[in-house]
Amino acid sequence: MKPYFLKEGVEALSNELSGAENIYLGIRPYGFHAGNATVFVVYPLLLCDALRKKRKVPRFTFYLFINDWEQDSLSGPNTKKYPFNIFPNKTTFQHMDDPYGCCSNIVDHWEPIIEFNSLKIKEKFPEVKIKCVRNSSMRENSRLKYYLFKTIKEPHIVLNAIRKYSNKKTLRRPVVYAMAICPNCHLGKGETEVINIDCIRHTCNACGFVKEGNYREFNFWFYHKVLALPRLDIFDIDLCITGLDHYNEGDFLIRKKLIEDFGNRIKIPKTLYAPTILGSDGKQMGKSKGNDVFVEIEYLLKIIKNNNNDRIKINLPQKNRFPIKKTVL
């Protein structure tokens, strides 16, 4: 596992990659602002273009991992002071209604928009492949079950990795990084126990519903830091592209530690870090109200090509905010 940063990282990777690698892109399916587009479209385009200049043909497979098992938001004793003693505030994206009223849930709304914009890569580099993968679609895979069950049974493996490589404070409890979603009320407010090789029991603290059965009968909340491991394993990932804010939070070393401690022989991928995109309020894109603007891909590509800073501010009027039902490349 090796980090590569910004455009210098793109150039270095263009010398090292063959063009046929599997590339990991992960997203929470509740929007597609300029920060998302930088990781999902702009940096893949820059990488493909750099390979082409080296007379290599980009044939990458880009896996768009749609985190439908991620929480709507985090709750806990104090999520700012103790950001890793957490659990879902209510539920996961899989069970969230579409606030725009277009689809049955928010994932069904945003996945096609995310995929549509990412196909811009294929337009310019037709031999690449774009594949959307929801977390929930991996449930039948035995390797997903391995990581899920180990996280439920031994959550301190995750906490210890976070504690070692993060400067944030932690508490002794709660320590939970995976749990079933209640089949009755769809809330992530309970306790999940592994009973045997295939069976779990979930007790909901919200509605009191208790269910014991095969784990395939459940959906789950699975914290994104450890959820990365089964995706790396199942899809044989060679390179991850993500935002620089994740590196600054210690995710690079946390992931390496988790790979070691979970004991499954995963190929350790390289990681390319794209710049942090700031909204007009100067805060990270998507992290404050009103700064989740969508920027046309060609315009965003031009901005980033001409800027090698690790933080790039985007100033656009309110009228350019991302359209709800449709986006045009």
Steps between C-alpha positions, in 0.01 A plus 500: 500500500648832390350850492514720191399864519331735257626543144853390590342173612315467169827542312680244716219247460497546123851354499414210732158382382431284197152644439311178580471545878187489718428839656295570814271804529264524798211737563210566735191503276339826606646745248757563232670834557830635365700318768350166394552579132869577561557146631253315278560673167776761491786301653414183304505714184837649596637152568373356171635798309842465665516132399402582144785749481730212596354304208308266725135414439279562807293186554432555869194362672360773723287361783251757627429375850160632606496499880136412558592335833644824633318697769272796430710690757695411811384504860686424821601652834668795325573456129735800486706414806478120457439450124576126513264407784206507269196324355233597243285797590196328350555265209706439185466654155341177382194577713481876448214644296584703192441859617438607140214253454646354178594151621417248770815588697791743493745240362280433197492875441873572514662183363402565135611863529838393640539238227386737226765756588771237541431377146674818387821299551381234255401762244862615477662163567262240353694192610454566872217331691267667753326274753267608780505276809268547797621366834176306532574315174808342660302335780508154338880505482672294771783751530255778582356277773849437640573871550150576620493224763852575622409868537185413697686257728825695540429872455807593703717395203356801320515732800863412572603581142315831517642579843855434380491721192248770588551792735135491606391396849315172550285347773484140623143476373297495287728302270303377201584521130241264351146400592184369339227743405173412670280311249193647670568874541815531283692686769862438596431511871579165650734216579612232254653169609667233287341166601683263266664480160192636317261620768458830686257636757398864498318676781361841409523759775251724320197277440598195707487261204724192533597286203735204475581355161740465208703816455387522136153587632635830636634826372778669693676813607871451431740782590682620188856472633477124541247448220782589260669166573247262341478726196879494458497123545202401285581726205880462504558874519833641377444871558270713713418861409365712783505849649801640683284564808499123560878492509502792744264303727745209516306265274808389305672349805173387659416297189846347492468400866154351445626292207775362723276436801212332318741234383364452150763524229378801307713647224598838642393768249662827411303814590470823303382806691310775320476858634238607751236713328367796698165669454450874474482514882856366520394170656548153354247432227191325636588567866285809553163623382488635146854407390410180316513655153531295184753632249494399134772242451693684229507819707610311812767316300637834376515642854684198638741471207614856569528461877727270697395614847377241747190716566308660214215746551203495262294818471169465320165677536204317654341448156778256413413262781466137397167428326279258689363278227754517222853608426651570161864439425 
